[in-house]
Amino acid sequence: MLNTYDCNFYDLARIKESFDELGYVILENALNDIDLGRLRKELEPHFESRPNCQANFFGFNTKRIEALFAKSKVAQDMATNHTILQLVDAVLGENCDGFQVNLTQGIRINPGEKAQLIHPDSALFPISNKPYEFVVNALWAYSDFTKNNGATVIVPGSHKWAEGRTPKPEEISYAEMPAGSVLLYQASLLHGGGANITAHARTGIAISYCLGWLRQSENQYLSYSLETVRTFSDTLQRLLGYNVHRPNLGWVHGHDPIELVRGITSDKGAEDFMTPQQNALLAEHHQGQQVALTSHSL
């Protein structure tokens, strides 16, 4: 049985535990019928006008649309869903000052598309034997996901495997779920788009999150104009990367980039963006004591 919970009635601690054990969780009823209808109304014209991909990894009979926050208000709300952000923080929070949106993508697997190569998304980052997760993905069901129409192939528990291990057929599952559900999975979990052998498309909305000090897959700063970003909520602006990841990553002219979004101009010199521990060490240094910042204090 799939690791499935109702998004409106659940024990967060239990979900976190099973998420860590299996590498994925499915939350049903994450989008109600009204919001799902609004989402389709906002995005359907973009799917219809987009040609199929022409790529060995992205597929040849699959449509993909990006920069979803400029196309859909519902997608903005999906990205800032409180329950999902809590689960993402449980995985990524210990290893960054704050996580960020990695990419947004609408994925429509059309009839006749072949199964995607099973892979881990952690392969995006060229570090072997990663000590912890770099990315958590949320894949929302825009339409029903079934084994026959291209439901995501997953290998439960594979996020704990040694790199390079190939799954046996009996270890492979399919993330079947009704529209309005969301599949959350850790980037090191083996997965891939399934083959669509039906007469109807399978559509999902991917919104993934990564450690705040990593380069994002989708360049969020060029995907949206500054004018568009200013229409987003404060939470979404910061998730896109308009903030400073302590210590001192991402500033603009020595200041927090959120000031740029808000049209604030400062005539002050550059400021520090340090953690409380680092500020304490710096205070000791300025009091005449010889201390040093190390990787453990960053």
N, C-alpha and C positions, 0 to 999 in steps of 0.2 A: 504494500500500500504506500502511496506517495506521502511525503511528509507535508500534510496539508492542514491548515488552520483557517478558521473564520476570522477575517480581519477585525470584526466588531466584537468578538467574544474569544478571548485567549489569555493565556498566562505568559507575559513577556519573558519571564525567566526561563520557562520551559521552552519557548521558541528559541531563545538564545542558545540553550544547551543543545537542542537538536540541530540547530544551524551549525554549531561548531562541530558536532559529531558527523553529520552527513554532508555538510558543505552547501546545503541549499534548503529552502523552505518555500512553500506555496501558500499565499494568503488569498483566500477567496473573498468575494464581496468587497474588494478594495476600492472599486469604483461602482457607484450606483448606476441604475439605468439612465437617469437623467444626465449625469455627467458623461457617461459613455456615449450617449446620443450627441451631446455637445462636442465631444472630442472628434467623433466621426464627421460631424458637420464642418468642423474647423480644418481637418486634415485631408478629407477625401479629395478635394480639388487638387491638392499637391501630389497625392498618389496617382491620380488619373493623368496628370500632365508629365509625370516623371518617366523617362524610358527605363527599360531594364538595365541592370548592371551588366558589364562585360568583363568579368574578372573571375579567375579561378577560385578565389577565396570568397568573394562577395556573391558569386553566382552569375548565371546567364539568363535566368528566368525569374529573377528577384528584383523588386524595386526597393530602393532605399532613399529616404528623405532625411535631411539633417536640420540643424538650427531650429529645433522644434518650439523653443520658447517664443520665437517671433511669429510662429504660425498658430499657436494654440495657448489660450489662457488656462485650459484644463491641464495641459502638460506642465505648466508652471506649478499648478497646485499639486500635481502628482510628484514632482521633484522635491517638494517641500513637505510631503506627507510625514506627519510626526512619528508614526510607528516605524516607517522605513528608515527615517533618519536615526532613530534610536538603535535599530539593528545594525545599521552601517557604522555608527559610532562604537558599538560594542566590538566590532571587528577591527576598525581602522584607528579608533581614537587613541589607543595606547601608544601609537607610533608616529603621531603627527600632532601638531598644535591645532589643526583643524583640517577636515577633509574637504574636497571640492568636487564639482561635477566633472566627470571625465569625458563623457560624450552623451549626445542625444541622437536617437536615430529611429525612424519608422521603418519597419522591415516587413515587406509584403512578399511572401513566398507563393508564387503563382503555380498553377497546375503544371506538372511536368518537370519541376525543378528537382534536381538530384540532391541527395543528402550532402551536407557540408562535411568537410574533414573534421573529425573530432579533435578538439584542441583545448588548451588552457589559455585564457586571456592574459595570464601572467607572463606569457612568452613575449608580450609587447616590450618588456623591459629586460635588457640583456644582462641579467644577473642570475647565475645558477644557484640552486639550492637556497632560494629566498628564505630569510629567517621568519618572515611574517607576511600576511596578505597585503598586497598593494592596491587591489581594486575589489569593489563589491558591485555586482550588476543587479539591476531591477528590470525585468522584462515583463511588461504589462500586456495582458491578452485583450487586444482590440477586437478580436473575433475568437470563437472557440478554438482551442488547441486540441487536436486529436493525433493519434499515432499516424493516421493515414494522410492528414493534410499538412504535415510538416512541423508537428510539435517538437520543441527543442529536445534533442537527445542529451541525457545527462548520465553521469556515472557516479552514483552516490558514494561518498567516502573517498573519492579519488584525489581530493585536495590534500590528503595526507600521504599519498603514494610517493615513492621515489620517482624522480624525473625520468621520463622515457618509458615507463611501464605502459603496455598496451592492454586495454580492457578486453576481457573475455565476453562473448555474446551474452552470457547469463548475468553479467555485471551491468549491462546497459539498461536504462529505463527511459521513459518518455514523459515529459512534463505536460501531461494532459490536464487541461483546466478550462473552465467556462470563461467566456468573455467577462471582463471586469475583475479578473484575478490578477495576481502579480507573482512571478517567480523571482525570488532573490537567490543569488548564488555567488560564492566566492570565486575570484578570478582563476584560482589554481584548480578549480573543479573542471574535469574534462567534460566537454559539451560540444554541441554543434546543431545547426539547423537541420531539421529532418527533411526527408523527401516528401514531396506532395504528389500523391498518386490519385487525388480526387479531382473533381471538376471545379472546385472553388478555392479561392486564395485563402491563405492563413496570414493574418496580420498581427504584428506585435510592435510595441513601443518600448525601445530600450533607453533607459536612463541609468548611466553608471557613475560611480563615485570612486575617487582615488585619493591617496594620501596627498595632503596639501602641498608637499614639497616636490611632487612629481610633475613632469610635463604631461599635459592633458592630450588624449588622443585627438579630440576635436578642438581646434584652436578657438576657444570661447571669445577671445578679444577681437578676432576678425569676423566671427560668425554673426555678431550683432553690433549694430552701430551704437555709439554712446547714447544717442537720443532714445533708442529702443531700450537699452539697459536701464535708463532712468525711469522707465515705466514699470520695471520689475519691483518686487518687494525687496526690502533690505536683506532678508534671508537669502533670496535667490541671487541677488547681486554678489553677496559674499561667497555663496557656493560656486559662482562662476569664476571666482578668483580675485574679485575687487576687494581685497583685504591684504594685510601683511601676515605672512606665516612667520611666527617668531622662531629663530632670531633673524630679523632683517632680510626676509625674502619677499620680494614683490613690491617694494615701495616705488613711488614715483616722485622724483625731485626731493627725496628724503622724507616723504610724507605718505600717509595711508592713501591708497588709490581711491578709497571710498569718497574722499574729499573731492577728487576730480569728478566723480559721478554726480556729486551733489553741487558742483559748481563753486566749491569753496577754494579761494585763492589765499595762500599763506605767504606772509613776508618773513616768516621765521626761518632759521637755519634748519638743517637736517636734524631729525630726532631719532632716538634709538627705539627699537621694537624688540625687547628682550623678555624672557620669562622671569617670573619672580625670583627664581634661584639665581639666574644670571645677574639680575639687578642687585641682589644681595652681595654677590662676589665683586661686582663693579664698585659698589659702595665701599667695601672693605679696601679695595685697591686705592680708591681716592682718599681713604683715610690713612694711607701710608703703608698698609700691609701688602706684602707680595703674594698675590694669588694669580691663578691662571684659569682661563676657561678651557675645558676639555670637552671631548665628545660626549661625556656622561652628563655634562651640565648644559648641553644644547637642547 
